[in-house]
Amino acid sequence: MNSNHETKLTSAEIAAFWTQYLNETAGLCFHQQMMEHLEDKEIKNVFEFAISLSTKNLDKIKEFFISEGFPVPIGFTNQDVIPNTPRLFSDVLCLHFLNIMTIHGCHGYSGAVTTSTRLDVREYFTSCNASAVELVNQTKNVLLEKGLYYRPPVVLPPEKPDFVKDDNFLAGWLGEKRPLSCIEITDIYFNLKKSIMAKAVTVAFCQVAQSKKVRDFLLKAVKTKDSHIRMFNDLLNTENLPAPPTLEAEVSNSTISPFSEKLMMFQVGFLFSTAMVYYGTGWASSPRRDLTPHYMMAISGDVKIGNDWIELMIENGWLEQPPLAENRRELAMEKK
């Protein structure tokens, strides 16, 4: 068997490194800017840990790229952060942002472990996942200590285990609807929390964006997220289940942007693209038929925003291209 240094990185491994590099550089920009304004010592400590992890991860990814002869991506740099600007996010919103983004990291790293082949790459992403889990626990612990973590609804224990007896379990349009299952509640609640955070961040970006085209796009994005929040809220309210509060009140009244528009657009694109993945998971895990159109509508709304997003990113030269497979046809044509 070839040793790791003789075995080329696969497309899956390059994809995982490339994606992580862009996300880590973007996250580092946000975290460092947020650190300028954080007042709570416990929250600052968590952010310091997050920044140290990102810095270590970026150094390691660069090593992998350079050793394999791949160019290091551009990603995001200090040029994408404007220093000495008024605060845009409260400490509370910063902590919620870090908690949700770290959850994304856990999912991304675990996926990278399963799709990677080389032992050194799997060990690297396993280490990243362990650190991300630690950071999720730190953010959640601080949120709990400060009474800021909104727990999913509680369901009472059934008298005994049971099996589904008829098609009424699937009913949603005709006949009496059964209550939501604990699995369906979990997906709805988590998607709602993500949508609430995404809307607050997008509202903040819309408030400070300078370009009219970017601002108009962000206004559409806010409207889309608002519709998803109302939809998921209604699902919980109908079942007499509690929903978490919105976070727009945690955005300051500043109209001076601390970030480049490229960075803000990238972040919004990330939040909408990952939302589609989680909506799909919720849809696949929800047998009750009336939930299907809700998830379909949410995915459709995000697809429309995604199409506008990619056009605007390309138009402004902001969309960094991942490594491509060789164009064999083009190589063959060169010999003619």
C-alpha positions as CSV (number, residue, x, y, z in Angstrom):
1,M,0.0,0.0,0.0
2,N,1.2,3.5,-0.8
3,S,2.1,5.7,2.1
4,N,0.1,8.9,2.6
5,H,2.7,11.2,1.1
6,E,2.7,9.1,-2.1
7,T,-1.1,9.0,-2.4
8,K,-2.6,12.0,-4.2
9,L,-5.5,13.8,-2.5
10,T,-8.9,12.8,-4.0
11,S,-11.4,15.2,-5.3
12,A,-13.5,14.7,-2.1
13,E,-10.5,15.6,0.1
14,I,-9.6,18.7,-2.0
15,A,-13.3,19.8,-1.9
16,A,-13.4,19.4,1.9
17,F,-10.1,21.4,2.3
18,W,-11.2,24.1,-0.2
19,T,-14.6,24.5,1.4
20,Q,-13.2,24.7,4.9
21,Y,-10.6,27.2,3.9
22,L,-13.2,29.7,2.6
23,N,-15.5,29.1,5.6
24,E,-12.6,29.4,8.1
25,T,-11.3,32.6,6.5
26,A,-14.8,34.1,6.5
27,G,-15.4,33.1,10.1
28,L,-12.1,34.5,11.2
29,C,-13.0,37.8,9.7
30,F,-16.4,37.9,11.5
31,H,-15.0,36.6,14.9
32,Q,-12.1,39.1,14.9
33,Q,-14.4,42.0,14.2
34,M,-16.9,40.9,16.8
35,M,-14.1,40.6,19.3
36,E,-13.5,44.4,19.0
37,H,-16.9,45.1,20.6
38,L,-17.6,42.1,22.9
39,E,-18.1,43.2,26.5
40,D,-19.0,40.0,28.3
41,K,-15.8,38.2,29.5
42,E,-17.2,34.7,29.2
43,I,-18.3,35.3,25.6
44,K,-15.0,36.8,24.7
45,N,-13.2,33.7,26.1
46,V,-15.3,31.5,23.8
47,F,-14.5,33.7,20.8
48,E,-10.8,33.6,21.6
49,F,-10.9,29.8,21.5
50,A,-12.8,29.9,18.2
51,I,-10.2,32.3,16.7
52,S,-7.3,30.0,17.9
53,L,-9.0,27.0,16.3
54,S,-9.5,28.8,12.9
55,T,-5.9,30.0,12.9
56,K,-4.5,26.5,13.6
57,N,-6.8,24.9,11.0
58,L,-5.9,27.4,8.3
59,D,-2.2,26.8,8.8
60,K,-2.8,23.0,8.4
61,I,-4.9,23.4,5.3
62,K,-2.2,25.5,3.7
63,E,0.3,22.7,4.4
64,F,-1.9,20.2,2.6
65,F,-2.5,22.4,-0.4
66,I,1.2,23.4,-0.8
67,S,2.5,19.8,-0.4
68,E,0.1,18.7,-3.1
69,G,1.0,21.5,-5.5
70,F,-2.4,23.2,-5.3
71,P,-2.7,26.9,-5.0
72,V,-3.9,28.2,-1.7
73,P,-7.4,29.7,-2.1
74,I,-7.8,33.5,-1.7
75,G,-10.8,33.2,0.6
76,F,-11.1,36.3,2.9
77,T,-8.5,38.5,4.5
78,N,-8.1,41.6,6.6
79,Q,-9.1,43.5,3.5
80,D,-12.6,42.2,4.0
81,V,-12.8,43.8,7.5
82,I,-13.1,47.5,8.1
83,P,-11.5,48.4,11.5
84,N,-12.7,51.0,14.0
85,T,-16.3,50.8,12.9
86,P,-19.4,51.0,15.2
87,R,-20.6,47.7,16.6
88,L,-23.3,45.9,14.5
89,F,-24.1,42.9,16.6
90,S,-24.9,42.6,20.3
91,D,-22.9,40.1,22.5
92,V,-26.1,37.9,22.5
93,L,-26.3,37.8,18.7
94,C,-22.6,37.1,18.4
95,L,-22.9,34.1,20.7
96,H,-25.9,32.7,18.8
97,F,-24.1,33.2,15.5
98,L,-21.0,31.3,16.8
99,N,-23.2,28.5,18.2
100,I,-25.0,28.0,14.9
101,M,-21.9,28.3,12.7
102,T,-20.1,25.8,14.9
103,I,-22.9,23.3,14.5
104,H,-22.4,23.7,10.7
105,G,-18.8,22.9,11.3
106,C,-19.5,19.7,13.2
107,H,-21.7,18.5,10.3
108,G,-19.1,19.5,7.7
109,Y,-16.2,17.9,9.5
110,S,-18.0,14.6,10.1
111,G,-19.0,14.5,6.4
112,A,-15.4,15.1,5.5
113,V,-14.2,12.2,7.6
114,T,-16.6,9.8,5.9
115,T,-15.7,11.0,2.3
116,S,-11.9,11.2,2.8
117,T,-9.6,8.3,2.1
118,R,-6.1,9.1,3.3
119,L,-5.4,8.4,6.9
120,D,-3.7,11.8,7.6
121,V,-6.7,13.6,6.1
122,R,-9.2,11.6,8.1
123,E,-7.1,12.2,11.3
124,Y,-7.1,15.9,10.6
125,F,-10.9,16.2,10.1
126,T,-11.5,13.9,13.1
127,S,-9.4,16.4,15.2
128,C,-11.4,19.4,13.6
129,N,-14.6,17.7,14.5
130,A,-13.6,17.1,18.1
131,S,-12.6,20.8,18.5
132,A,-15.9,21.9,16.9
133,V,-17.8,19.7,19.3
134,E,-15.9,21.3,22.2
135,L,-16.7,24.8,20.8
136,V,-20.4,23.9,20.4
137,N,-20.5,22.8,24.1
138,Q,-18.7,26.0,25.2
139,T,-21.2,28.2,23.3
140,K,-24.2,26.2,24.5
141,N,-22.9,26.3,28.1
142,V,-22.6,30.0,28.1
143,L,-26.0,30.5,26.4
144,L,-27.5,28.2,29.2
145,E,-25.7,30.0,32.0
146,K,-27.0,33.4,30.8
147,G,-30.6,32.1,30.1
148,L,-30.2,32.7,26.4
149,Y,-30.5,29.1,25.1
150,Y,-33.9,28.2,23.8
151,R,-34.6,24.5,24.5
152,P,-36.6,22.5,22.1
153,P,-40.2,21.6,23.3
154,V,-40.6,18.8,25.8
155,V,-42.8,15.8,25.0
156,L,-44.2,13.5,27.7
157,P,-43.2,9.9,27.8
158,P,-45.7,7.4,26.3
159,E,-47.1,4.6,28.5
160,K,-45.3,1.9,26.4
161,P,-43.5,1.4,23.0
162,D,-45.9,1.2,20.1
163,F,-46.0,0.6,16.3
164,V,-47.9,2.5,13.6
165,K,-51.1,0.7,12.9
166,D,-52.6,2.4,9.9
167,D,-52.2,5.2,7.3
168,N,-53.6,7.8,9.7
169,F,-50.0,8.2,10.9
170,L,-49.3,9.8,7.5
171,A,-52.5,11.9,7.4
172,G,-52.2,15.7,7.1
173,W,-54.8,16.9,4.7
174,L,-57.9,14.7,5.3
175,G,-59.0,13.2,8.6
176,E,-57.6,14.0,12.0
177,K,-53.9,14.9,12.1
178,R,-51.8,13.1,14.6
179,P,-49.5,15.3,16.8
180,L,-46.0,16.0,15.5
181,S,-43.5,13.3,16.4
182,C,-40.4,14.2,18.4
183,I,-38.3,13.8,15.2
184,E,-40.5,16.3,13.3
185,I,-40.5,18.8,16.2
186,T,-36.7,18.6,16.3
187,D,-36.3,19.4,12.6
188,I,-38.9,22.2,12.7
189,Y,-37.4,23.8,15.8
190,F,-33.8,23.6,14.6
191,N,-34.7,25.0,11.1
192,L,-36.6,27.8,12.9
193,K,-33.6,28.7,15.1
194,K,-31.3,28.7,12.0
195,S,-33.8,30.9,10.1
196,I,-34.1,33.3,13.0
197,M,-30.3,33.8,13.2
198,A,-30.0,34.0,9.4
199,K,-32.7,36.7,9.2
200,A,-31.1,38.8,12.0
201,V,-27.6,38.6,10.3
202,T,-29.1,39.5,6.9
203,V,-31.1,42.4,8.3
204,A,-27.8,43.7,9.7
205,F,-26.0,43.3,6.4
206,C,-28.9,45.0,4.5
207,Q,-28.6,47.9,6.9
208,V,-25.0,48.6,6.2
209,A,-24.7,47.5,2.5
210,Q,-23.6,50.3,0.2
211,S,-24.4,48.9,-3.2
212,K,-28.1,49.2,-4.3
213,K,-28.0,45.9,-6.0
214,V,-26.6,44.2,-2.9
215,R,-29.1,45.9,-0.7
216,D,-32.0,45.0,-3.0
217,F,-30.8,41.3,-2.9
218,L,-30.5,41.3,0.8
219,L,-34.0,42.8,1.2
220,K,-35.4,39.8,-0.8
221,A,-33.4,37.5,1.3
222,V,-34.8,39.0,4.5
223,K,-38.4,38.6,3.1
224,T,-37.7,35.0,2.2
225,K,-36.4,34.1,5.7
226,D,-39.3,36.0,7.3
227,S,-41.7,33.8,5.4
228,H,-39.9,30.7,6.6
229,I,-39.9,31.9,10.2
230,R,-43.7,32.5,10.1
231,M,-44.3,29.1,8.5
232,F,-42.3,27.2,11.1
233,N,-43.8,29.3,13.9
234,D,-47.3,28.5,12.7
235,L,-46.5,24.7,12.7
236,L,-45.4,24.9,16.3
237,N,-48.3,27.2,17.4
238,T,-50.9,24.9,15.9
239,E,-49.5,22.1,18.1
240,N,-49.4,24.5,21.1
241,L,-45.6,24.2,21.2
242,P,-43.3,27.1,22.1
243,A,-41.1,28.8,19.5
244,P,-37.8,30.7,20.1
245,P,-37.9,34.5,19.9
246,T,-36.5,36.5,17.0
247,L,-33.1,38.2,17.2
248,E,-33.4,41.4,15.1
249,A,-33.5,43.5,18.3
250,E,-29.9,42.4,18.8
251,V,-28.7,44.4,15.7
252,S,-27.5,47.9,16.4
253,N,-28.7,51.0,14.5
254,S,-25.3,51.5,12.8
255,T,-25.3,52.0,9.0
256,I,-21.5,51.8,8.7
257,S,-20.4,48.5,7.4
258,P,-17.6,46.6,9.2
259,F,-17.3,44.1,6.4
260,S,-16.7,44.0,2.7
261,E,-19.8,43.3,0.6
262,K,-18.1,40.3,-0.8
263,L,-17.8,38.8,2.7
264,M,-21.4,39.7,3.6
265,M,-22.7,38.2,0.4
266,F,-20.7,35.0,0.9
267,Q,-22.1,34.6,4.4
268,V,-25.7,35.0,3.2
269,G,-25.1,32.5,0.4
270,F,-23.7,30.0,2.9
271,L,-26.7,30.4,5.3
272,F,-29.2,29.9,2.5
273,S,-27.4,27.0,0.8
274,T,-27.0,25.1,4.2
275,A,-30.6,25.8,5.0
276,M,-31.7,23.9,1.9
277,V,-29.7,20.8,3.2
278,Y,-31.5,21.0,6.6
279,Y,-34.9,21.6,5.0
280,G,-34.3,18.4,2.9
281,T,-33.4,16.5,6.0
282,G,-36.5,17.7,7.7
283,W,-38.6,16.8,4.7
284,A,-37.2,13.3,4.5
285,S,-37.7,12.7,8.2
286,S,-41.4,13.9,8.3
287,P,-44.0,11.2,7.4
288,R,-46.9,13.6,8.0
289,R,-48.0,14.6,4.5
290,D,-49.0,18.2,5.3
291,L,-45.3,19.0,6.2
292,T,-44.1,18.2,2.7
293,P,-45.4,21.4,1.0
294,H,-43.9,23.5,3.8
295,Y,-40.5,22.1,3.2
296,M,-40.9,22.3,-0.6
297,M,-41.9,25.9,-0.3
298,A,-38.9,26.7,2.0
299,I,-36.5,24.9,-0.4
300,S,-38.0,26.7,-3.4
301,G,-37.7,30.1,-1.8
302,D,-34.0,29.4,-1.0
303,V,-33.3,28.2,-4.6
304,K,-34.7,31.5,-6.0
305,I,-32.4,33.5,-3.6
306,G,-29.5,31.2,-4.5
307,N,-30.0,31.9,-8.2
308,D,-30.0,35.7,-7.6
309,W,-27.0,35.3,-5.3
310,I,-24.8,33.4,-7.7
311,E,-25.5,35.9,-10.5
312,L,-24.6,38.8,-8.3
313,M,-21.4,37.1,-7.1
314,I,-20.3,36.4,-10.6
315,E,-21.2,39.9,-11.8
316,N,-19.0,41.4,-9.1
317,G,-16.1,38.9,-9.5
318,W,-16.7,37.6,-5.9
319,L,-17.2,33.9,-6.6
320,E,-14.0,32.0,-6.1
321,Q,-13.8,28.9,-8.3
322,P,-13.0,25.6,-6.8
323,P,-10.4,23.3,-8.5
324,L,-11.9,21.7,-11.6
325,A,-11.4,18.3,-13.3
326,E,-9.1,18.3,-16.4
327,N,-10.9,19.3,-19.6
328,R,-9.9,16.3,-21.6
329,R,-11.6,17.6,-24.8
330,E,-9.7,20.8,-24.5
331,L,-6.4,19.0,-24.0
332,A,-7.1,16.9,-27.1
333,M,-8.0,19.9,-29.2
334,E,-4.7,21.5,-28.4
335,K,-2.9,18.8,-30.4
336,K,-4.8,19.6,-33.6
